C-alpha cells in the first residue's frame, strides 16, 4: 500500500522521526486550525512527481492556504485525484539530504541509499554522489550499514542521516515495509533534522498484523482503492489508464503485466490490470460480477479481452462461471474476446460458442479481433 504523505508521516512520527506540524483539509471552505505559518500546501495522492506538477506550493497567509487548497482539490495526476491536502509548517534555513530503505529481492535483503544532496532532482545525481549498500532484513543489520554509509557522507549531514536512518530501520522492520524514503531530509547547521517529505510503501500481505495500517485502509478506502478491493474481494485490480479502451479479465500477475506491455507496444490502450485468481472462484461468480461492474466504470472502455492460461483451473467450469457473470451484469454490453489455453478447452469452446463468444488459443488472433472491434466502433 503506497501511503499518502500525511499517513506516512504519522507512521514515521510514531517511530520517533520528527515531522513538520501539519493538518489535513478535505474541503476548501472548511479550514481547520493551522499550525504556525508560513506554510506548505501539499496535494495528497499515492504517486510521486507532485512538486513538478504544482501540487506542492508555499503559502504566506491563511487566504493563500485557502486559495492553494481550492486549486489543488480535484486535480488529477497519474490517474489519481487529489481529495485532500496536507498543510504544514515551512522549514527554513536547512540543507536537503536524502535517505531511502527498500526491500531488494535480488539480494534477499534490504538496499540503503543516501546522499547529502536531496530534493526533487535527486534521481538525476551521478552514481558517485550516492552512498549505496545492502543489508540483511533486520533493524540491527540495517542500522549498521546506515552508520557505515553516513560516516562516508560525513559532517553535519552525515550525522543527521545516521540518526534518521537508524530510526527508519526500526520503522521499516516494525511496519513490514517495502520502502521507506525521506526526501528531503531537512538538516540544520546545529545538527537537528526533520522529515520534509516521506514515501512509505507497505506490504498488503502484512495487513492482518498491522493495526494502524488497517485503520488507514478502513478510514480512507478511496486513496487506497486497489488495496481495499484486494482486501475485500481477494483479487488484484488496478486501473492503469483511465482513458483505456480495452478491459482485461486475466489471471497471473506476471502474465497480465506482459500482456499490458505487449498491447501498448502494438498501439492498444488497456484499461486495467487484473489478477482474477481463477483458483479462488470455487464455483462462485461474485468475484467475476464485481470485476465486470468495475470495468463498466471505464468511460472509454469498448472491448473486453479475456486472457486465461489455466494450470489446475478447468476452463469448461471457468467458462460457465464467466457466462453466468456476464448474464448477471446486464449493463455490460461491450464485445467479448476470449483467449484461453489449458485444461478443458473443448468444453470451454462449446460453452462460449453457445454464448456467442468465439474462443482463441492464439494471442495474436485474439488481439487482431480486438483491433477489429475497435475499428468497427470508430
C-alpha positions in Angstrom: 0.0 0.0 0.0 1.5 3.3 -1.1 0.6 5.6 1.7 -0.4 9.2 1.4 2.3 11.5 2.7 0.1 12.5 5.7 -0.3 8.9 6.7 3.4 8.1 6.0 4.4 11.0 8.4 2.0 9.7 11.1 3.8 6.3 10.9 7.3 8.0 11.0 6.3 10.2 13.9 5.1 7.1 15.8 8.7 5.8 15.5 10.3 8.9 16.8 11.1 10.6 13.5 10.3 14.4 13.7 7.9 15.8 11.0 6.6 19.3 10.5 3.4 20.2 12.3 0.5 19.8 9.9 -3.2 19.2 9.3 -5.4 17.7 6.6 -8.1 19.7 4.6 -10.7 17.9 2.5 -13.0 20.9 2.0 -11.6 24.2 0.8 -14.5 26.0 2.5 -13.8 24.5 5.9 -10.3 25.2 7.1 -9.2 23.7 10.4 -6.9 25.4 12.8 -3.5 25.7 11.1 -0.1 25.3 12.7 2.0 28.4 12.9 2.9 29.7 9.4 4.2 30.2 6.9 3.0 27.0 5.3 3.4 24.5 2.5 0.2 23.2 0.9 0.6 19.6 -0.5 -1.9 17.7 -2.6 -2.2 14.2 -1.3 -2.1 11.4 -3.8 -0.5 8.0 -3.9 2.0 8.9 -6.6 5.3 10.8 -7.0 6.1 13.9 -9.0 3.8 16.2 -7.1 6.3 19.1 -6.8 6.9 19.3 -10.6 3.2 19.0 -11.2 2.4 22.0 -9.0 0.8 20.1 -6.1 3.3 21.4 -3.6 3.1 25.1 -3.1 4.1 27.6 -0.4 1.6 29.9 1.3 2.3 33.0 3.4 -1.2 33.8 4.6 -4.4 31.8 5.6 -6.0 33.3 2.5 -3.2 31.8 0.3 -3.7 28.5 2.1 -7.4 28.6 1.1 -6.6 29.5 -2.4 -3.9 26.9 -2.9 -6.2 24.3 -1.3 -9.1 25.1 -3.6 -7.0 24.9 -6.7 -5.5 21.5 -5.7 -8.6 19.7 -4.6 -10.0 17.8 -7.6 -6.8 18.0 -9.6 -5.5 14.7 -11.2 -2.0 13.4 -11.6 -1.1 10.0 -13.0 -4.8 8.9 -12.8 -5.1 9.9 -9.1 -7.5 12.6 -7.9 -6.5 15.0 -5.1 -9.2 14.6 -2.5 -7.3 16.1 0.4 -4.3 18.4 1.1 -1.8 18.5 3.9 -0.9 21.9 5.2 2.3 22.0 7.2 4.9 24.4 8.5 7.6 25.6 6.1 11.1 24.6 7.1 13.6 27.4 6.5 17.4 27.7 6.7 18.1 24.0 6.2 20.1 21.9 3.6 18.4 19.0 1.9 19.6 15.4 2.1 18.1 12.1 1.0 17.8 8.6 2.5 15.8 5.6 1.4 15.5 2.0 2.6 13.9 -0.5 0.3 13.3 -4.3 0.0 15.7 -5.8 -2.6 14.6 -9.3 -3.5 17.7 -9.7 -5.7 19.9 -9.8 -2.7 17.3 -11.3 -0.3 17.7 -8.3 1.8 17.4 -4.5 2.0 19.1 -1.7 0.0 20.0 1.5 1.6 20.7 4.7 -0.4 21.7 8.1 1.0 23.2 11.4 -0.2 23.8 14.8 1.2 22.1 16.3 -1.9 18.3 15.7 -1.6 15.3 17.4 -3.3 13.3 17.0 -6.5 16.3 16.3 -8.7 17.9 13.6 -6.6 17.2 11.0 -9.3 19.5 12.9 -11.7 22.5 12.8 -9.4 25.6 10.9 -10.7 26.2 7.5 -9.1 29.3 8.7 -7.3 27.2 11.2 -5.4 25.3 8.4 -3.7 26.2 6.1 -0.9 24.6 2.7 -1.5 24.9 -0.7 0.1 22.7 -3.7 1.2 21.9 -5.3 4.5 20.1 -8.3 6.0 16.4 -7.5 6.6 16.6 -6.8 10.3 16.9 -3.5 12.1 20.3 -4.1 13.7 21.9 -5.0 10.3 20.3 -2.1 8.5 21.4 0.3 11.2 25.0 -1.0 11.0 25.0 -0.2 7.2 23.4 3.2 7.8 26.3 4.0 10.2 28.8 3.0 7.6 27.3 5.0 4.8 26.6 8.1 6.8 30.3 8.1 8.0 31.3 8.2 4.3 29.0 11.3 3.9 30.5 12.9 6.9 29.8 16.3 8.5 26.5 17.6 9.9 24.6 15.9 7.0 26.2 12.5 7.8 25.3 12.7 11.5 21.7 13.6 10.6 21.5 10.8 8.1 22.8 8.3 10.7 20.2 9.3 13.3 17.4 9.4 10.7 18.5 6.1 9.2 18.5 4.2 12.5 15.0 5.4 13.3 13.9 4.5 9.8 15.3 1.0 10.1 13.2 0.4 13.2 10.1 1.7 11.3 10.9 -0.3 8.2 11.0 -3.6 10.1 8.2 -2.9 12.6 5.8 -1.8 9.8 6.9 -4.6 7.5 7.6 -2.1 4.8 8.7 -2.4 1.2 10.0 1.1 1.0 10.7 4.0 3.4 12.1 7.2 1.9 12.7 10.7 3.3 13.3 13.3 0.6 14.2 15.9 1.5 15.6 15.3 4.9 16.0 18.9 6.2 19.3 19.3 8.0 20.0 22.4 10.1 23.5 23.7 10.9 23.1 22.8 14.5 22.6 19.1 13.5 18.9 19.0 14.1 16.8 17.4 11.3 13.2 16.8 10.2 11.4 14.8 7.5 10.3 17.3 4.9 8.6 14.7 2.7 8.1 11.0 3.1 7.3 8.0 1.0 6.1 4.8 2.7 5.1 1.6 0.9 3.8 -1.3 3.0 3.2 -4.9 2.3 -0.5 -5.7 1.8 0.1 -9.2 3.0 1.0 -7.8 6.4 -2.3 -6.0 6.9 -3.7 -8.7 9.3 -0.7 -7.9 11.6 -0.6 -4.1 11.2 -3.5 -2.4 13.1 -2.5 1.2 12.3 -2.3 0.4 8.5 -5.6 -1.3 8.8 -7.1 1.8 10.3 -5.7 3.8 7.3 -7.4 1.4 4.9 -10.7 1.4 6.8 -10.8 5.1 7.3 -9.7 6.1 3.8 -10.6 3.4 1.4 -10.7 5.9 -1.5 -7.0 6.8 -1.6 -6.2 3.1 -1.2 -8.8 1.7 -3.6 -6.7 -1.1 -5.1 -5.7 -2.4 -1.6 -9.3 -2.1 -0.4 -10.6 -4.1 -3.4 -7.9 -6.8 -2.9 -8.6 -7.0 0.8 -12.4 -7.2 0.3 -12.6 -9.3 -2.8 -9.4 -11.5 -3.0 -8.0 -10.3 -6.3 -5.7 -7.6 -7.7 -7.4 -4.9 -9.8 -5.7 -1.6 -10.8 -6.9 1.0 -13.3 -3.7 1.6 -15.3 -5.2 4.1 -17.8 -8.5 5.9 -17.1 -8.7 6.6 -20.8 -8.1 3.0 -21.8 -10.3 1.3 -24.3 -9.8 -2.4 -23.5 -10.9 -4.0 -20.2 -8.8 -7.1 -19.3 -10.0 -10.2 -17.5 -6.8 -12.0 -16.8 -5.1 -14.2 -14.3 -1.4 -14.4 -13.2 0.3 -11.1 -12.2 3.4 -11.6 -14.4 1.4 -12.8 -17.4 -1.1 -9.9 -17.0 1.7 -7.3 -16.9 3.4 -8.8 -20.0 0.0 -8.6 -21.8 -0.3 -5.0 -21.0 3.2 -4.2 -22.3 2.5 -6.1 -25.5 -0.8 -4.4 -26.1 0.8 -0.9 -25.5 3.6 -1.8 -27.9 1.0 -2.6 -30.6 -0.8 0.7 -30.1 -3.7 -0.7 -28.0 -4.8 1.1 -24.8 -5.6 -1.4 -21.9 -7.8 0.0 -19.2 -6.9 -2.2 -16.2 -4.5 -4.7 -14.7 -6.2 -7.8 -13.1 -5.2 -11.0 -11.5 -8.6 -12.6 -11.1 -7.1 -15.7 -9.4 -9.3 -18.3 -11.1 -8.4 -20.9 -8.4 -10.2 -18.9 -5.8 -13.5 -18.7 -7.7 -14.6 -22.1 -6.3 -17.9 -22.3 -8.3 -18.9 -18.7 -7.3 -19.5 -15.8 -9.8 -19.4 -13.0 -7.2 -15.8 -12.1 -7.9 -16.4 -12.1 -11.7 -19.5 -10.0 -11.3 -17.7 -7.4 -9.1 -14.9 -7.1 -11.7 -17.4 -6.6 -14.6 -19.1 -3.8 -12.6 -15.7 -2.1 -12.0 -14.9 -2.3 -15.7 -18.2 -0.6 -16.6 -16.8 2.5 -14.8 -14.3 3.0 -17.6 -15.9 5.7 -19.6 -13.9 4.8 -22.8 -13.8 1.0 -22.4 -15.2 -0.6 -25.6 -14.0 -4.2 -25.6 -13.3 -6.9 -23.0 -10.3 -9.2 -23.6 -10.1 -12.4 -21.6 -6.7 -14.0 -21.4 -6.6 -17.1 -19.1 -3.7 -19.5 -19.1 -5.0 -22.3 -16.9 -3.0 -24.7 -14.9 -5.2 -26.5 -12.4 -8.2 -24.4 -13.4 -10.7 -26.3 -15.6 -11.6 -24.0 -18.4 -15.0 -25.5 -19.0 -16.0 -24.7 -15.4 -14.5 -21.2 -15.7 -16.4 -20.5 -19.0 -19.7 -21.5 -17.3 -19.0 -19.1 -14.5 -18.0 -16.4 -16.9 -21.2 -16.7 -19.0 -23.3 -16.6 -15.8 -21.4 -13.5 -14.6 -22.0 -11.7 -17.9 -25.7 -12.5 -17.7 -25.8 -11.1 -14.2 -24.4 -7.7 -15.3 -26.9 -6.5 -18.0 -25.1 -3.1 -18.2 -22.0 -4.9 -19.6 -22.8 -4.6 -23.3 -19.3 -4.5 -24.9 -17.9 -7.2 -27.2 -16.1 -10.0 -25.6 -12.9 -11.6 -27.0 -11.6 -14.7 -25.3 -8.2 -16.4 -25.4 -8.0 -19.4 -23.2 -5.2 -22.1 -23.0 -5.2 -25.1 -20.8 -7.3 -27.9 -19.4 -10.9 -28.2 -20.6 -10.6 -26.3 -23.9 -13.2 -28.3 -25.7 -15.9 -27.8 -23.1 -15.0 -24.1 -22.9 -15.2 -23.7 -26.7 -18.8 -25.2 -26.6 -19.9 -23.1 -23.6 -18.6 -19.9 -25.1 -19.9 -20.6 -28.6 -23.4 -21.1 -27.1 -23.0 -17.6 -25.6 -21.8 -16.1 -28.9 -18.2 -15.7 -27.8 -15.5 -17.1 -30.2 -12.6 -18.8 -28.4 -9.0 -18.2 -29.5 -6.0 -20.2 -28.3 -3.6 -17.8 -30.0 -3.0 -14.3 -28.5 -2.2 -12.6 -31.8 -5.5 -13.8 -33.2 -7.3 -12.5 -30.1 -5.6 -9.1 -30.4 -6.5 -8.9 -34.1 -10.2 -9.4 -33.2 -9.8 -6.7 -30.5 -8.5 -4.4 -33.2 -11.5 -5.2 -35.5 -14.0 -4.4 -32.8 -12.3 -1.1 -32.0 -12.3 -0.1 -35.7 -16.0 -1.0 -36.1 -16.8 1.3 -33.3 -14.9 4.3 -34.6 
